[in-house]
Amino acid sequence: MLERQPFCIEVQIDCHPKIIFKNMKEFVTKTVDREPVTPSVEERSYQKLMLQKSFNDFFLHVGFTKLPAVSILSADIDSTVDFVGSSTNLFKDYLINRPNRPKKDIPNHGLFLYQPKLRAQNGNAFYSTQPIDLLTYFVGGGILVPRNSYRQICNTTTEFLFSLGLNANDLAVKIFSGHPELSRFWIQENPYGLPYKLTAENEDEYLWDYGEPGLTGKGIIFAIKSRVDNQLKDFSTLTIINHFGEEIGIEWGFGSEVLLSSFYNLPHPISYSTISEINPGLLDRQETIKLADTLTAVVSMLDAGVSYQKKDHTRGSNVLIKYMKGLSYYLRETGTPMGKLKEWLSFLILKDFNNNPKTSEMVINYIKKNQEAETRFAEAIIKAVSGNYLPLESFEGVKRLRRENQKIDVINLATKYYDHFENSKLFKSLKNNLFEGRYIV
């Protein structure tokens, strides 16, 4: 059993006795030497654990200093964000001076970490047909080396990938014109024979602002060739970090779910998320992918101590509430019964988090109250348009509109308090009951 780290899964290498591969390299080699295969759910879980172990062992062996994993809550580490969303949040102590946090020196060989992370951009796709490409909650590795260490970091990252059983034919490097320091290594030296591609496409997407004045980054991309269709898929970025134009370090990082799912051409990184182990059918369509991603994100935030209670809001509370409402929406849209939700929660909390039963209770209680409120609101709209205005009076703002003799747009009223309401199946089923006009007076 590997060392248990806070807010990470407890790794048990022998948890799937049917798996015969001793390490990550053997599994990848088996796939390379034969026809491409899709790993089973059990094999995916094993691969993900072995990737973490391989990363840890490799960078300890080459002399890097390990940073411990921390909570996804970033208040004590990086005040510019609510959650740890990248390795840079933890590396800032080694990059710049901040109030009450003097800069530390990067060790000669460099730093590494394997850290759970949360990026909440997927919340922008709630209540729409917009797909999500990445996970909200994920785990991955990152390294940081001193400035001007171009050859070192290019060599080290490539050797790590090769140590997994990958080779030059599995990888490629995408280079932007604005990165001559890193371009020179791959174009002029490239001892590993990795294919490289000079590109100007979407270069602005690979320029970063890290929240602190003057702290920015620019990067090149590592891509992996799918074992199924030979398409190149981005999985990692190597970034030069600058402070007011002066280079201060170089970072490389990856998400384990993205790396593995890209190699095996699985439809979404959630194929390597724990929730897919209990219900692989969640990968079938976008609304179930969003349900699985949102559920995992909600559990991770509650496990980290984020609160949705008004009396004790914490950093990240608004994000949690947004995701809780999204979870309620997708549970209703997919017709997922409460018993199934309880089963998923028990599995997630036991395997990936701190096995706190209160986490499950908090999710269930919120979902029940939220869905009851939605139902009451829907019933109020039906009664209102049929001439019984009383039920609407309990909703904020209605009495004021009455006093001002204003028309009440019932659809806008619904979407004001439940921004997802108009797109829901519940609303669409009620719409036929609404009279032709939009307003009641």
N, C-alpha and C positions, 0 to 999 in steps of 0.2 A: 504494500500500500504506500502510495506516495504521500509526501507531506501535505496535510490539509492546510489550505490557505484561506483566509477570510473571504467570504463571498464568492468562492470558486467551488467547483464540484469536488467531491471526494473521489479520488481516482483509485479504482480497483482494477488492476491489470488482469486479474484472473476472473473477472465477473462473467465472462462469456467463454466457458470451457470449450465450446465447439470451434472457436477460432484457433487456428494452428500456427498463425504467423507470430513470430517472436518479436518482430519490430516493424516499424513503418516501412523500412526499405524492402523487406521481404514481400510485403503485400503489394507494393507498387511494382516490384520486379515481376511478381507473378502475373500482374495485369499486363505489363509491357510485353512479356515474352509470349503471351497467348492472345486470343481474341479479346477485345474489350468486354468487360463485364460491369454490371451495375452492382455495387456492394449492397449486401443486405443491410437491414436496419441495425442488426447486431454488429456487423462489420464496421459500419459507419461510426457507431459509438466507440468501438475499440480504436479505430484510426484516429479519431479526434483526441482521445486520451494519449495515444502514442505520439501524436504530433507535439503535444505539450511536453511530454517527457523528452522527446528527441531535441526539441528546442532548448530546454533547460540543460540537458547533458552537454550538448554541443558548445553552448556559449560559456558554460563553466570550464569546459576542457580547453578552450582557446584563451582563457584568462580574463573574461569579462566579469564585472562585478554585478551581482544580482540585486535588484530592488524588489522588495516584497510587494505582493498584491495588496491592494487597499479596497475600501468601499467604492462603489460607483458614485457615491456622493462626493463632490469635489470641494466642499466649502473650506476644508482645512488645507487644501493643496493649491487650488486655482480658483480664485474668487470671480473670475470672469465668466464662468459657466456653472450651471447647476450640477452637471454630471461629468464624470470622466468619459470623454468621447474619443480620445486618442492618446497615444503614448506621450505626446508632447505635454499634456497636462501635468504628468508626473515628472517630465524631464525639465520643466521650467526652472526648478531649483538649481540646475546645473548650467543654465543658459543666461540668466539675467539676475540682477539685484532687484528685490522687491521689498516693500515696507515690512520690516521685522523678519525678512527671509533673505539673508545675505547669500549671494551666489556661492555655490560649491564648485570645486574643480572636477572636471570629468576625468576619471581614471585613465591611465595611459592606453589600455586596451579598449576600454569603453564600458558602457552600462547595458544591462538588458532586463526586461521584465516580461511577464506573461500575466495579462490583466483583463478582468471583465470590464466591458465598456457599454455605454448607452448613448445612442444618438436618436433624438426624438423627431427627426425630420419626417418619419413615416406618418406622424399625426396629421401632416398636411394633406395626406391622401385619403383621410377618412371621408366617408359619405360620398364617394365619387368612384368612377370606374378607373381612375388613375392607378396603375400598378405600382407595387413597391419592389425595388430591385435588391435591397440589402436589408439586414436585420436591425431592429431597434436595439436589442440586447445581444451582445456577442462576446466572444473571447478572442484574444490574439496576442501575438508577440511583437516586441519592439526593441530596437537597439539604438544607442546613441554613441557616436565617436567624436573625438576632438575635431576642430576645424582643419581643413586642408588634408584630411585623411581619405582622399578619394580612392586611392589604390587599395587601401586597407578595407574600406567598407565594401567596395565592389567585389574584391576577392572573397571576403568573409561571407557575405550574403550568398554569393554563388556557391561557395563550398558547402554552406549549410543546406541549400536546396539539393545539391548533388548528394549530400549525405543521406537524404530521404529516399534516394533511389531514382530521382529525376536525372535527366541528362540534357545536353544542349538542344536536342531535338524537341524536348518538351517545353522549352522556354523561349522567350524573346524579350528584348528591351526596346521600349519606345522612347526616343530621344527628341527633346524639343530644341529648337534653334537657340533659345535663350539660356541654355545650360551648357556652356562650352567646357566647364571644368569636368563634368561627368561624361560629356560626349567624348572627350578626348580618350578616356580609358577604353570605352567600348569600340571606338573607331580605329584607334591606333594600336592598342595592345590586345585586349580581348583574348587572353590566353585560353579561355574555355570554349571559344568558338560559338558563343551565343549569337543567334541571328539578332540584328538590330534594325530598327526602322526609324528614319528621320521623319518627323511629322510636325506639322504646325496646327493640326486639328485640335480644337478645344483646349488650346494651351492655357487659357485663363482659368480653366477648371482645376488646373494643377498649380495654382498660385494660392497661398493660404495667408490669412490674417489670424494670428493666434490670440487676439483679445487684449494684449498688452501694447502700449504705444511703441510703434516701430518694430514689433516682432512679427516677421513674415517668413514665408518659406516658398521654395520653388523646387520642383521635383521631376524625376523621370519615372517611368512606369515599368514594372515587371509584369509580363503577361505569361499565362500558361496555356499550352495547347491542349484542347480537349482531347481525351483519349478516344472519344466517340466520333466527332465530326471534324477534328483538326482545326477548329476555329480558335483564334487567340482570344483569351479573356483576361482582362486586367484583374490582378489580385493584390498588388502591392505597389507602394510608392517609396522611392529613395529621395529624400528631401534635404536640400541645403537650407539651413535656418540662418537668417540674418537679423541683426538688431540695428535699425537705422542704417541699413546698407552694408554693415560689416558682418562678415560670416562668423558665426559663433559655434557651430556644430553641425553634424550631419546625422540624420535619423533615417531608419528603415523600419517599416512595420507591415503587418499583414493581419487579416482576420482568418482564423482557422476555417470557419464555415465557408468563406468565399474561396479560399485556396482549394479545399477538397471538393466542393461541389462543382467548381469550374473544371477541374481535371477530369471528373467523371461525367461531365455534361449533364448533371442533374438540374432540374428546371429552376431551382431556387436555392439560395444558401440555407433556407430553413430545413432543407433535407438533412442537414447536419446539426440541427437544433434538437434538444432533448424532447421537445413536444412531439416531434415527428416519430419518436420511438413508440409512443403509446397509440398514435393514430396516424399512420402514413397517409390515410385518405385526406388529411388536411392539406395536402399538396396539390389537390386536384384542380382548384380554381382560385382566382384572386381573392374572393371574399373569405374563403377558408384559410388562405395563406395570411391574410390580414388578421383574421381571428386568432390564429396560432401565434403570430408575431406580437399582437397586442396583449394577449394573455401572458406570455413570457415576460414582456416588458413590465406589466402591472405587478407581477409577482416579484420581479427583481427590485422594483422601487419600494414596495412595501417591506421587503426583506431588509433593505438598506435603512429603513426607518423613516421614509417619507410618509407624511400624513395627509389625508384628505379632509380631516375634521377642521372646521372653521376656528375652533378654540385653540388649536395647536398647529397651525400651518407651519411647515418647514420649507427650506429651499427645495424646489422641485415639486411643490404641492400642485401648482397649476398644471404642470406637465402630467402628473399622476391623475388628476381629475379629468383632464382631457382624454387620457388613455382609458380611464375607467368608463367614461361615457362611450368611447369608441368600442370598448369590449361589450358593453350592454347592447349597443347597436348591432354588432356582428353576431352576437349570440342569438338575437331575435331574428336577424336576417337569414341566418343559416339554420334556424329551427333547432338549435342545440338545447337539449333539455338540461335542467339544473343538475340532475344526477350525473350526467356526462361531465359537466363543468367541475363538479366535486371530484370526480375520478381524475381528471387531468390535473387539478390543483394538487391533489395528494401526491401524484407521481412527480410533478415538478419540484414541489417543496422538499420531498424526501431526497431526490437525487441531486439537485443542483444548488439547493439553498440550505437554510439552517433548520429545516424541519420544525418550524414554529406553527402549530395548529391555528394560532390567531390570524396568521396570514390568510388562510383559507376562509375563516369566518368573516374577515373584513371584506374580502372580495364578494362572497355570497351575499352578505348583508347589503352592501352597496348596490349590487346588481338588482336584488329584489326591490329595494326602495326606488331605484331609478326606473325600473320597468313598470312598477305600480304607478309612479307619477306620470309616465308617458301614457299609460292606459287611461288614467283619470283625465288627462288633458285631451286625449282623443275623444273621450265620451263627452267632455264639456263642449268641444267644438260641434259635435253632432247636435247636442241639445240647444246650443246657441243658435245655430242656423235653422233649427226647427221652431224657434220662437221662445225658448226657455233660456233667458240670458243669465240666470242666477249662477250657474256653475262657473262661468267665466269670472265672476266678481272676485273670486279668491286669488286670481292671478295678478301679480304686480302690474300696475299701470292701467288696468282696465277702468278702475273707478275714476282716475283722472280723465281718461278719454271720455267717459260718460259725462263728467261735470262740464267738460269743454264741448259737449255735443259733437264730438268727432266720430267719424265713421271708424269702425274697427275692422281691419283687414285680418280675417281669421287665419289665413295662410301665413301672412307675415308675422302675425302674433305667435303662431306655432313655431315657426323657424327661428324667431327671436329667442325663445326660451329653450328650444331643442334644435340646434342648428342642423342636425341630421334628420329632422323629422320629415321634411318634404321628400327626401329620397328613400324613405323606408317603405317596406312592404305594408306596414301597418297604415301609414298615411295613404298609400295608393289604394288600399282596400276601402278606406273611408271616403275617398274623393268622390266616388259615385253617389254618396249620400249628400254631398253638398249641393246646394242649389246653384243655378247657372252663374249668378253674380258672385263676386268675391267678398262683398261687404255686408255687414249687419249694422244697423243704426239704432 
